[in-house]
């Protein structure tokens, strides 16, 4: 029987999506095509590979063995096609997706996309917030890269690179009654924070509230920065966000440092660049890591 190595990628995609409809969208093919591909795989391995459990597909023991082996194997195959000659951004073609945390979408995204569109004119770039499906996008789309805070709930399908640290501040309306940054004063008012999809710990603020046994809770979480800024503008809400956003704020707002009790524990948060393991040795991954690190440190 002829072995079709191209079908092997479907095993990893189905393992992540557990649905043929979602797998079809991820691979940009029709659902009947996925069914045909799965039938061929079952014939090649003489195993069901995936069995239906209610609305989801579950891998068989044989399939789980393959899933452990395939990422490295497919990466080695992909590396055969990486050109050995000197690489440049102008060599890029097609489409590239870049995901960033909501508060860094403008501070990091704008200078990054400006440079990319200038130096890689043959590429269509899609820049968007990292949402709930961010990890799945990285796992199923080989032309997707994303930046987020650590620690993130990801598996061995993805690789991560450090790109620096983010620092935080308090944002208030210009005439907010709070004058200093004493913790007891800040806690008198409702707090809002950025929601980070995939982040596997409570927010630093919530962790510190629990650590110091403070009588306080977070009033609002959102991944829409503009929504929170509009709320802050006309209320007594206090918004905890990245210091990178400072230059985006007009005279309607003022920024103050975190209270000393919070500052010593949440002075900075580590950021990482994520992409599929197949891109681990991709020169574009190296370029993105270096460029994003430079922007964050500036």
PATIVO-727600 format. One line per 5 residues: number of its first residue (from 1); their letters; for each residue x, y, z of C-alpha. Coordinates in nm, 2 decimals. Each point is the difference from the previous one (the first is absolute). Layout:
<sites>
NUM	A	X,Y,Z; ... $
</sites>
This chain:
<sites>
1	XXXXX	0.00,0.00,0.00; 0.13,0.35,-0.09; 0.08,0.21,0.31; -0.11,0.36,-0.02; 0.21,0.20,0.25 $
6	XXXXX	-0.22,0.31,-0.06; -0.28,-0.17,0.18; 0.20,-0.01,0.33; -0.07,0.36,0.08; -0.37,-0.08,0.02 $
11	XXXXX	0.07,-0.22,0.30; 0.14,0.30,0.20; -0.28,0.23,-0.12; -0.27,-0.24,0.10; 0.16,-0.06,0.33 $
16	XXXXX	-0.02,0.37,0.07; -0.34,0.07,-0.14; -0.18,-0.33,0.07; -0.25,0.09,-0.28; 0.02,-0.06,-0.37 $
21	XXXXX	-0.18,0.33,-0.07; 0.25,0.21,0.20; 0.29,-0.20,-0.15; -0.13,0.07,-0.35; 0.00,0.38,0.07 $
26	XXXXX	0.35,-0.02,0.15; 0.14,-0.18,-0.31; -0.21,0.21,-0.24; -0.17,-0.31,-0.16; -0.36,-0.13,0.00 $
31	XXXXX	-0.13,-0.24,0.27; -0.05,-0.28,-0.26; 0.37,0.03,-0.08; 0.09,-0.04,0.37; -0.22,-0.31,0.01 $
36	XXXXX	0.19,-0.15,-0.31; 0.34,0.09,0.15; -0.10,-0.17,0.33; -0.12,-0.31,-0.18; 0.34,-0.02,-0.18 $
41	XXXXX	0.19,0.04,0.33; -0.21,-0.28,0.16; 0.09,-0.23,-0.29; 0.37,0.09,0.02; 0.03,-0.07,0.37 $
46	XXXXX	-0.27,-0.27,0.02; -0.15,0.18,0.29; -0.30,0.22,0.06; 0.23,0.28,0.14; -0.29,0.21,0.11 $
51	XXXXX	-0.33,-0.13,0.14; -0.31,0.21,0.06; -0.10,0.08,0.36; -0.32,0.20,0.00; 0.08,0.32,-0.20 $
56	XXXXX	0.38,-0.05,0.01; 0.26,-0.23,-0.15; 0.23,-0.18,0.25; 0.34,-0.14,-0.11; 0.07,-0.37,0.03 $
61	XXXXX	0.31,-0.14,0.18; 0.17,-0.05,-0.34; -0.09,0.36,-0.09; 0.15,0.13,0.33; 0.33,-0.17,-0.08 $
66	XXXXX	0.00,0.18,-0.34; -0.07,0.33,0.16; 0.30,-0.03,0.22; 0.23,-0.07,-0.31; -0.15,0.22,-0.27 $
71	XXXXX	0.09,0.36,0.11; 0.38,-0.07,-0.02; -0.03,-0.20,-0.32; -0.21,0.26,-0.18; 0.24,0.27,0.12 $
76	XXXXX	0.30,-0.19,-0.15; -0.19,-0.03,-0.33; -0.08,0.37,0.00; 0.36,0.09,0.06; 0.10,-0.17,-0.32 $
81	XXXXX	-0.18,0.28,-0.18; 0.17,0.29,0.19; 0.23,0.17,-0.25; 0.37,0.00,0.10; 0.08,0.33,-0.16 $
86	XXXXX	-0.02,0.33,0.18; -0.35,0.09,0.10; -0.18,0.34,0.00; -0.35,0.13,0.07; -0.04,0.08,-0.36 $
91	XXXXX	-0.01,-0.38,-0.07; -0.32,-0.04,0.19; -0.32,-0.07,-0.20; -0.36,-0.08,0.08; -0.18,0.08,0.33 $
96	XXXXX	0.13,0.03,0.35; -0.21,0.03,0.32; 0.14,0.17,0.31; -0.19,0.01,0.33; 0.08,0.23,0.29 $
101	XXXXX	-0.15,0.06,0.35; -0.27,0.27,-0.01; 0.20,0.27,0.19; 0.31,-0.05,-0.23; -0.20,-0.01,-0.33 $
106	XXXXX	0.08,0.37,-0.07; 0.34,0.05,0.19; 0.16,-0.31,-0.16; -0.23,-0.07,-0.29; 0.03,0.34,-0.18 $
111	XXXXX	0.38,0.02,-0.02; 0.02,-0.37,-0.08; -0.25,0.01,-0.28; 0.14,0.32,-0.15; 0.34,-0.16,-0.03 $
116	XXXXX	-0.14,-0.33,-0.13; -0.22,0.15,-0.27; 0.29,0.22,-0.11; 0.27,-0.28,-0.02; -0.23,-0.29,-0.10 $
121	XXXXX	-0.23,0.16,-0.26; -0.11,-0.33,-0.15; -0.17,-0.11,0.32; -0.35,0.06,0.13; 0.02,0.04,0.38 $
126	XXXXX	-0.28,-0.06,0.24; 0.05,0.16,0.34; -0.26,-0.08,0.27; -0.04,-0.03,0.38; 0.09,-0.34,0.16 $
131	XXXXX	-0.35,-0.14,0.07; -0.14,-0.32,0.15; 0.09,-0.20,-0.32; 0.35,0.14,-0.01; 0.18,-0.32,0.09 $
136	XXXXX	-0.21,-0.20,-0.25; 0.09,0.24,-0.27; 0.37,-0.05,0.07; -0.04,-0.38,0.01; -0.19,-0.02,-0.33 $
141	XXXXX	0.15,0.29,-0.20; 0.36,-0.02,-0.10; 0.00,0.37,-0.11; -0.10,0.13,0.35; 0.21,0.15,0.27 $
146	XXXXX	-0.12,0.14,0.33; 0.13,0.19,0.30; -0.15,-0.04,0.35; 0.08,0.00,0.37; 0.15,-0.30,0.18 $
151	XXXXX	-0.10,-0.25,0.12; -0.22,-0.12,-0.28; -0.20,-0.32,-0.03; 0.16,-0.15,-0.32; 0.13,-0.34,-0.10 $
156	XXXXX	0.30,-0.15,-0.18; -0.14,0.10,-0.34; 0.11,0.36,0.06; 0.34,0.15,0.07; 0.06,0.32,0.20 $
161	XXXXX	0.27,0.27,-0.01; 0.06,0.27,0.27; -0.06,0.35,-0.12; 0.04,0.20,0.32; -0.22,0.13,0.28 $
166	XXXXX	-0.30,0.23,0.04; -0.05,0.25,0.28; -0.33,0.13,0.14; -0.16,0.32,0.13; -0.34,0.14,0.12 $
171	XXXXX	-0.21,0.20,-0.24; -0.27,0.24,0.14; -0.22,0.28,-0.13; 0.18,0.33,0.03; -0.21,0.13,0.29 $
176	XXXXX	-0.02,-0.33,0.19; -0.01,0.06,0.38; 0.31,-0.22,0.06; 0.31,0.22,0.03; 0.27,-0.24,0.09 $
181	XXXXX	0.06,-0.37,-0.05; -0.06,-0.12,0.36; -0.15,-0.35,-0.01; -0.27,0.08,0.25; -0.11,0.29,-0.22 $
186	XXXXX	0.01,-0.20,-0.33; -0.21,-0.28,0.15; -0.29,0.23,0.08; -0.08,0.01,-0.38; -0.11,-0.27,-0.25 $
191	XXXXX	0.29,-0.16,-0.19; 0.01,-0.12,-0.36; 0.27,-0.22,-0.16; 0.09,-0.14,-0.34; -0.12,-0.36,-0.06 $
196	XXXXX	0.27,-0.22,-0.15; -0.14,-0.30,-0.18; 0.20,-0.32,0.07; 0.18,0.14,0.30; 0.00,-0.28,0.26 $
201	XXXXX	0.02,0.20,0.32; -0.22,0.26,0.15; 0.10,0.36,-0.08; 0.29,0.13,0.20; -0.24,0.25,0.16 $
206	XXXXX	-0.24,-0.28,0.11; 0.29,-0.21,0.13; 0.12,0.30,0.21; -0.35,0.07,0.14; -0.01,-0.36,0.11 $
211	XXXXX	0.36,0.00,0.13; -0.07,0.31,0.22; -0.35,-0.12,0.09; -0.14,0.33,-0.12; -0.38,0.07,0.01 $
216	XXXXX	-0.01,0.07,-0.37; -0.10,-0.16,-0.33; 0.05,0.09,-0.37; -0.31,0.18,-0.13; 0.07,-0.06,-0.37 $
221	XXXXX	0.22,-0.21,-0.23; 0.00,0.06,-0.37; 0.23,-0.05,-0.30; -0.14,0.33,-0.16; 0.23,0.28,0.11 $
226	XXXXX	-0.22,0.27,-0.15; -0.30,-0.12,0.20; 0.19,0.03,0.33; 0.14,0.34,-0.09; -0.35,0.13,-0.08 $
231	XXXXX	-0.13,-0.13,0.34; 0.30,0.15,0.18; -0.06,0.34,-0.17; -0.34,0.06,0.15; 0.02,-0.20,0.33 $
236	XXXXX	0.22,-0.07,0.31; 0.13,-0.32,-0.15; 0.38,-0.05,0.01; 0.15,-0.20,-0.29; 0.32,-0.21,0.05 $
241	XXXXX	0.18,-0.03,-0.34; 0.33,0.01,-0.18; 0.22,0.31,0.03; 0.05,-0.04,-0.38; -0.35,0.16,-0.03 $
246	XXXXX	0.09,0.32,0.17; 0.07,0.20,-0.32; -0.34,-0.11,-0.14; -0.20,0.19,0.27; -0.12,0.35,-0.04 $
251	XXXXX	-0.06,0.27,0.27; -0.31,-0.17,0.11; 0.21,-0.25,0.19; 0.30,0.00,0.24; 0.23,-0.28,0.09 $
256	XXXXX	0.16,-0.09,0.34; 0.23,-0.27,0.12; -0.13,-0.32,0.15; -0.02,0.01,0.38; 0.33,-0.11,0.16 $
261	XXXXX	-0.15,-0.32,0.13; -0.10,-0.10,-0.35; 0.30,0.14,-0.17; 0.25,-0.23,0.18; -0.20,-0.31,-0.11 $
266	XXXXX	-0.12,0.09,-0.34; 0.27,0.24,-0.12; 0.02,-0.18,-0.34; -0.14,-0.30,-0.18; 0.18,-0.22,-0.25 $
271	XXXXX	-0.11,0.00,-0.36; 0.07,-0.27,-0.26; -0.04,-0.05,-0.38; -0.19,-0.32,-0.09; -0.03,-0.19,-0.33 $
276	XXXXX	-0.03,-0.35,-0.13; 0.30,-0.23,0.06; 0.04,-0.02,-0.38; 0.11,0.37,0.02; 0.26,-0.06,0.26 $
281	XXXXX	0.29,0.04,-0.25; -0.18,0.23,-0.23; 0.21,0.32,-0.05; -0.32,0.21,0.02; -0.05,-0.13,0.36 $
286	XXXXX	0.35,0.12,0.08; -0.07,0.34,-0.16; -0.33,0.04,0.19; 0.16,-0.09,0.34; 0.28,0.26,-0.05 $
291	XXXXX	-0.23,0.27,-0.13; -0.28,-0.04,0.26; 0.26,-0.01,0.28; 0.15,0.33,-0.13; -0.35,0.16,-0.01 $
296	XXX	-0.09,-0.11,0.35; 0.34,0.12,0.14; -0.03,0.34,-0.17 $
</sites>
